[in-house]
Amino acid sequence: MKDLTAAGFARNVQLRHLRCLVAVAQERHLARAAARLALSQPAVSKILAELEALAGTRLVERGDAGRRGVQGLSAAGEQLLAHALRVLEAIDASAQVLAPERGAGPERLRIGALPSVAAALLPQPLARLRERRPGLQVIVRTATNAVLLDDLRAGELDLVAGRMSDPRLMEGLSFALLYNEPLAFVVRPGHPLARRAASVPAVLGYPLVVYGEGTIPRLHTESFFSGLGIALPAHALQTLDVCLAALLTAQSDAVWITPQGAAGEDLRAGRLLRLRIDTTGTEEPVGLLQRSDAAPSAARDEMAGLLRLAARRPAARKTTRR
């Protein structure tokens, strides 16, 4: 019989088990995790089975599309992942101490941001960080909130500018509020609706640009329309690409429904205008998320401070209406 006690787990668990769990959590696919570890997929499945036997519980939830896909980790898997990351980080740090002649490579900071937040919040802090730390390697990734939180928990990101999620996805993460952001109905200068106080029924007479299904801005958009007894048109163009949405809006009669900050620079420059439509109740908190157990990082803390400073700038949060 397997020894499923805590002492038995500690005696028998090996680094290959922990590395396998981290790779699967980060790749979310058994075949990709196997390639990353230079193993076959059956070998990865075997190592996972060994780890789950040692833990006495399921750690990885397989996807519906097949055994290669991974839906995510179970609650126990999430807890073990946090410890596995700390163990592997400690081993990497020890290796650098024992073999300093090899060099630790450039210092790196991996930042995640929502598409609707990145353009509004990141440029100035990134420029300031570059001035202060010219040798720092900075990687910025934009994605949906759920993907960013998965990557943050899995150790793929160091800092995320995003939104809170359900309690299960927030386990092991901290959230610090930056600001609350409402939806805005945005059009080009000279748009027919810009000449008068617009109404939502009038907006429906024009092409709409909205965020993709499952995103928080999309959920708030649907709730806003539903509260007025109106269904969001099924033919609305959906995109997470903020640049594409802004250009399409500036070059056509489309109406872009977006968190205000995503269009902030275009609004301030007069390239786009916000319609006078009251969106009270659509405010969504935006903040900084980090792993609660993350190792200390001066670069991460400095970037977080720069982001907080940028979020307090009056111009960054100013509402532009016409």
Secondary structure, DSSP 8 states (H G I E B T S, - for coil): ----SHHHHHHH--HHHHHHHHHHHHHSBHHHHHHHHT--HHHHHHHHHHHHHHHTS--EEEETTEEEEEEEE-HHHHHHHHHHHHHHHHHHHHHHHH-GGG---S-EEEEEE-HHHHHHHSHHHHHHHHHH-TT-EEEEEE--HHHHHHHHHTTS-SEEEE----HHHHTTEEEEEEEEE-EEEEE-TT-GGGGS---HHHHTTS-EEE--TTSHHHHHHHHHHHHTT----TT-EE---HHHHHHHHHTSS-EEEEEGGGGHHHHHHTSSEE-S---TT--EEEEEEEETT----HHHHHHHHHHHHHHH-HHHH-----
